C-alpha cells in the first residue's frame, strides 16, 4: 500500500510538472518593448485621418461595392486626400465591426488594401462581439496589407491593441510617437457582480506606455488613440460647465460621455509622457474636444458612417463654437496634422453628408 501511495504521488507530481511546462508563460512587456513598435518616416505636415465607429458588418457590406459604408468611407477618404494633399496614416479607433463575421472582416481588409494608405486599427467594445474570436481577428490584421497592427500574445499588458508607431527622422531618431491603447469592452468587478460597466485602461497599460516613451526620449511629443473615454472627459466637461478658466473647447456633445466607473484620470500620465493630444471614438453623437489648462487636448473623433446611430445637428446649437447655416448629420472624420517635431499640431473635423442634390461637405478647424 505504501509503495502504491508513493507511486501515485510521484505520478501526480510528474503530471503537474508536465502540464505546467505546457502552459503558456506570461511574456513581460519590459523584455519586448521593441516588439510593440512600428515605424514610419516623419515629415513636417504628417497627416493622420481618424475613422471611428464604422460598424462594418455583413448585412451592409456584402454585394454591390457602391453600397452602404464602403461607398461612404471611400468618399470620406477621397475628400480628406483632396483637402490635405495626402494622408500619411489612418487611425481606425474602434468599433470597426459589430455583429460581424469573417467574410465582412475580409471585405474590410480588402477595402483598406484598395485604399493603399497605412492604417493602425485598435479594438473597441463591439469589435469582439461577432462570430469570430479575438485571436482570429488579430491574426487577420497582423498580416493584412497596409495594416500596422501588432500585438504580443500572452503579455502582461491588459487587452490586445497596445502598440506604438514611432515617426522617425532621417537620422533614426523619433520625431513623434503615436500610442495606441486598448480600452477594452465590458467589465464586472467580480464573478458574482451583476453591475456591468464599460472596461477601462489599466495601470499596467499606462506603465507600458511610459516605458515605450522612455525608450525614445522624454522630449518626444506623443499623440494617443483609444476607444472609450476615461475620466478626463467628464472632469473637463464639468469644469467648463462650472466656469473654470483656462480651458478651450469646441464641437458637439449631444449624448454625454460613457466612461467606466473605474476609469482613471490620465492627465498626469499624459503630462509625464509629453502627450499633446488624446483622441477617442465610442460616443456616436459627440465629437467634443477640449484642451486643459495644462495643455493636453482630449478629443473625440467624428463617427465615420451611418451604421447604428448618429446625431443630427439642428440649427441653433450655439455652444459648439461652430458657425453653420444648415442642418447636418454628425458623421465624417477627424484630421490631425503634425506641424513640426516640437509638438505643434493642427486639428480639423470633416462633416460629410450624402445628399441627392450634391454632398454636404464642411471642414472645421479646432
C-alpha positions in Angstrom: 0.0 0.0 0.0 2.8 2.4 0.9 4.5 1.7 -2.5 1.3 2.4 -4.3 0.8 5.7 -2.5 4.4 6.7 -3.3 3.9 5.8 -6.9 0.7 7.7 -7.2 2.3 10.7 -5.6 5.2 10.6 -8.0 2.8 10.2 -10.9 0.7 13.2 -9.8 3.9 15.3 -9.4 5.1 14.4 -12.9 1.7 15.2 -14.3 1.6 18.6 -12.7 5.1 19.3 -13.9 4.3 18.4 -17.5 1.1 20.5 -17.5 3.0 23.4 -16.0 5.6 23.0 -18.7 2.9 23.0 -21.4 1.2 26.1 -20.1 2.0 29.4 -21.8 4.3 31.6 -19.9 3.3 35.2 -19.5 5.5 37.5 -21.6 6.9 40.5 -19.8 6.5 43.6 -21.8 9.7 45.0 -20.4 11.7 42.3 -22.2 10.0 43.0 -25.5 9.5 46.8 -25.8 10.7 46.8 -29.4 8.2 44.2 -30.4 5.3 46.6 -29.8 6.8 49.2 -32.2 6.1 50.0 -35.8 8.0 52.8 -37.6 7.2 55.3 -40.3 9.1 58.2 -41.9 8.3 61.6 -40.4 7.8 64.8 -42.3 6.6 68.2 -41.1 2.9 68.2 -42.1 2.4 64.5 -41.4 -1.3 63.8 -41.6 -3.4 61.4 -39.6 -7.0 60.7 -40.6 -9.1 59.2 -37.8 -12.0 57.0 -38.7 -14.2 55.6 -35.9 -17.3 53.6 -35.1 -17.7 52.3 -38.7 -19.7 49.2 -37.5 -18.9 47.3 -40.7 -20.9 44.1 -40.9 -22.1 41.6 -43.4 -25.6 42.9 -43.8 -24.5 46.2 -45.2 -21.1 45.5 -46.8 -21.5 42.4 -49.0 -22.7 42.8 -52.6 -22.5 46.0 -54.7 -19.2 47.8 -53.9 -21.0 51.1 -54.2 -23.5 50.2 -51.4 -23.5 51.4 -47.9 -20.5 52.2 -45.7 -17.9 51.2 -48.4 -19.1 54.0 -50.7 -19.3 56.4 -47.8 -15.8 55.7 -46.5 -14.4 56.0 -49.9 -15.9 59.5 -50.2 -14.6 60.5 -46.8 -11.0 59.3 -47.6 -11.0 60.9 -51.0 -12.2 64.2 -49.6 -9.5 64.1 -46.9 -6.8 63.4 -49.5 -8.1 66.2 -51.7 -8.2 68.6 -48.7 -4.9 67.7 -47.2 -2.9 66.8 -50.3 -2.1 63.4 -48.9 -2.9 61.2 -45.9 0.1 59.5 -44.4 -1.7 57.4 -41.8 -5.3 56.3 -41.0 -6.1 55.6 -37.3 -9.2 53.3 -37.0 -10.2 53.8 -33.4 -12.6 51.0 -32.5 -16.0 49.5 -33.2 -14.9 49.0 -36.8 -17.1 45.8 -36.6 -20.3 44.9 -34.8 -22.3 41.6 -35.0 -20.0 40.8 -37.9 -18.5 37.7 -39.5 -15.3 36.6 -41.2 -16.5 37.4 -44.7 -17.2 41.0 -43.6 -13.8 41.4 -41.9 -12.1 40.2 -45.0 -14.1 42.6 -47.1 -13.0 45.5 -44.9 -9.3 44.3 -45.2 -9.7 44.2 -49.0 -11.2 47.7 -49.0 -8.3 49.2 -46.9 -5.8 47.4 -49.2 -7.5 49.1 -52.1 -7.2 52.5 -50.3 -3.5 51.8 -50.1 -2.8 54.1 -47.1 -1.0 52.6 -44.0 -3.5 52.2 -41.1 -3.5 51.4 -37.5 -6.6 49.6 -36.0 -7.4 49.4 -32.3 -10.3 47.5 -30.7 -13.5 48.9 -29.3 -16.2 47.4 -27.2 -18.1 45.9 -30.2 -15.3 44.5 -32.4 -15.2 41.3 -30.4 -19.0 40.9 -30.4 -19.1 38.8 -33.5 -18.9 35.2 -34.9 -15.1 35.0 -34.7 -12.8 35.1 -31.7 -10.3 37.8 -30.7 -7.4 35.6 -31.8 -8.7 35.2 -35.3 -9.4 38.9 -35.9 -6.0 39.8 -34.5 -4.3 37.4 -36.9 -6.1 38.9 -39.9 -4.8 42.4 -39.2 -1.3 41.2 -38.3 -0.9 40.1 -41.9 -3.3 42.4 -43.7 -1.8 44.7 -46.5 -1.2 48.3 -45.3 -2.0 47.3 -41.7 0.4 48.4 -39.0 -1.4 46.4 -36.3 0.7 44.4 -33.9 0.3 42.7 -30.5 2.3 40.5 -28.2 0.5 37.2 -27.4 0.1 36.4 -23.8 1.9 39.5 -22.5 1.3 41.2 -19.1 -0.4 44.3 -20.5 -4.2 44.3 -20.4 -6.0 43.6 -23.7 -4.6 43.4 -27.2 -4.2 46.5 -29.3 -1.5 48.2 -27.4 1.3 49.3 -29.7 3.2 52.4 -30.8 4.2 53.9 -34.1 7.4 55.8 -34.0 7.6 58.5 -36.7 11.3 58.7 -37.4 13.7 61.4 -38.7 16.3 60.6 -41.4 18.9 60.1 -38.6 16.8 57.4 -37.0 15.6 59.5 -34.0 11.9 59.7 -33.2 10.1 62.9 -34.0 6.7 61.9 -32.8 5.3 58.8 -31.1 1.8 57.6 -31.7 0.5 55.4 -28.9 -2.4 53.0 -29.4 -4.2 51.7 -26.4 -6.9 49.0 -26.0 -9.7 50.4 -23.7 -11.4 47.0 -23.6 -15.1 46.1 -23.9 -17.2 45.2 -20.8 -16.2 44.7 -17.2 -17.5 43.3 -13.9 -15.7 43.9 -10.7 -16.2 40.3 -9.6 -17.6 37.0 -10.8 -20.8 37.5 -8.8 -21.1 41.2 -9.7 -24.0 41.9 -12.0 -23.1 45.6 -12.4 -21.8 45.5 -15.9 -19.9 48.6 -17.0 -17.5 49.6 -19.8 -13.9 48.5 -19.4 -11.1 50.9 -18.7 -7.4 51.5 -19.2 -5.3 49.7 -16.5 -2.2 50.8 -14.7 -0.1 48.3 -16.5 -1.1 49.8 -19.8 0.0 53.3 -18.7 3.2 51.8 -17.3 3.9 50.1 -20.6 3.1 53.4 -22.4 5.6 55.2 -20.2 8.3 52.6 -20.9 7.8 52.9 -24.6 8.1 56.7 -24.3 11.2 56.5 -22.2 12.8 54.3 -24.9 12.6 57.2 -27.5 13.2 60.1 -25.1 11.3 62.3 -22.7 11.2 65.3 -25.1 9.4 63.3 -27.9 5.8 64.5 -28.3 3.0 61.9 -28.3 -0.5 61.5 -29.7 -2.6 58.8 -28.1 -5.6 56.9 -29.6 -8.0 54.6 -27.9 -11.8 53.9 -28.0 -13.7 54.5 -24.7 -13.5 57.8 -22.8 -11.6 57.8 -19.5 -12.4 60.1 -16.5 -10.6 63.1 -18.0 -13.5 63.8 -20.4 -16.2 64.2 -17.7 -13.8 66.1 -15.5 -13.0 68.7 -18.2 -16.7 69.0 -19.2 -17.8 69.6 -15.6 -15.0 72.1 -15.1 -16.0 74.1 -18.2 -19.7 74.0 -17.3 -18.9 75.4 -13.9 -17.0 78.3 -15.5 -13.4 77.1 -14.8 -10.8 79.3 -16.5 -8.0 78.1 -18.9 -9.9 75.6 -21.0 -10.6 75.6 -24.7 -13.4 73.6 -26.2 -15.2 73.1 -29.5 -17.6 70.8 -31.4 -20.6 68.9 -30.2 -21.6 66.9 -27.1 -25.1 65.5 -27.8 -25.1 62.4 -25.6 -22.5 62.9 -22.9 -19.6 60.5 -22.3 -19.7 56.9 -21.2 -16.6 56.1 -19.1 -16.4 53.1 -16.8 -17.0 53.9 -13.2 -13.4 52.6 -12.7 -11.9 54.7 -15.4 -8.7 56.5 -14.3 -7.7 60.2 -14.6 -4.9 60.1 -17.2 -3.8 63.7 -17.5 -0.9 63.2 -15.1 0.5 60.3 -17.2 -0.1 62.4 -20.3 2.0 65.3 -18.9 4.7 62.9 -17.7 5.0 61.4 -21.3 4.7 64.7 -23.2 1.3 63.7 -24.6 -0.1 66.6 -26.7 -3.4 65.0 -27.5 -5.7 62.0 -26.9 -8.3 61.1 -29.4 -11.1 58.5 -28.9 -14.3 57.2 -30.5 -17.2 55.4 -28.9 -19.8 58.2 -28.5 -21.5 58.4 -31.8 -23.3 61.7 -31.1 -20.3 63.5 -29.8 -17.1 65.0 -31.3 -16.5 67.4 -28.5 -12.9 68.3 -27.9 -11.2 70.3 -25.2 -7.7 71.4 -24.2 -7.0 71.6 -20.4 -5.1 74.5 -18.7 -2.1 72.2 -18.7 -2.1 72.0 -22.5 -3.4 68.4 -23.0 -6.1 68.1 -25.7 -8.8 65.4 -25.1 -10.7 65.0 -28.4 -13.3 62.8 -29.9 -13.3 61.7 -33.5 -16.3 62.1 -35.8 -18.4 59.0 -36.3 -17.4 57.6 -39.7 -20.6 56.3 -41.3 -24.3 55.9 -40.8 -24.5 52.4 -39.2 -26.3 52.0 -35.9 -27.0 55.6 -34.9 -25.6 59.2 -35.1 -26.6 62.7 -34.2 -28.5 65.2 -36.4 -27.3 68.7 -35.7 -30.2 71.2 -35.9 -29.9 74.9 -36.4 -29.5 77.0 -33.3 -26.9 75.0 -31.4 -24.7 77.8 -30.0 -22.4 76.1 -27.5 -20.3 74.2 -30.1 -18.2 77.1 -31.2 -19.2 76.5 -34.9 -21.0 78.8 -37.3 -23.2 76.9 -39.7 -26.3 77.7 -41.6 -27.9 74.4 -42.4 -28.7 71.2 -40.5 -26.3 68.3 -41.0 -25.5 64.8 -39.6 -22.6 64.3 -37.2 -20.7 61.9 -39.5 -17.4 62.2 -41.2 -13.8 62.1 -39.9 -11.1 63.9 -38.0 -7.8 65.1 -39.3 -4.6 65.8 -37.4 -1.7 67.5 -39.0 1.7 67.3 -37.2 3.2 70.7 -37.9 6.7 70.1 -36.5 8.6 67.9 -34.2 8.3 70.3 -31.3 4.8 69.1 -30.6 2.6 71.6 -32.6 -0.3 70.0 -34.4 -3.5 71.1 -36.2 -6.9 69.5 -35.9 -9.9 69.7 -38.3 -13.2 67.9 -38.3 -14.9 66.9 -41.5 -18.6 66.6 -41.8 -19.7 64.8 -45.0 -23.3 64.1 -45.7 -24.5 62.3 -48.8 -27.4 64.2 -50.4 -29.3 63.8 -53.7 -28.6 67.4 -54.7 -24.9 67.1 -54.0 -22.9 66.1 -51.0 -22.7 68.4 -48.0 -19.0 68.9 -47.0 -17.8 71.1 -44.2 -14.3 71.3 -42.7 -14.0 73.0 -39.3 -10.7 73.8 -37.6 -10.3 73.4 -33.8 
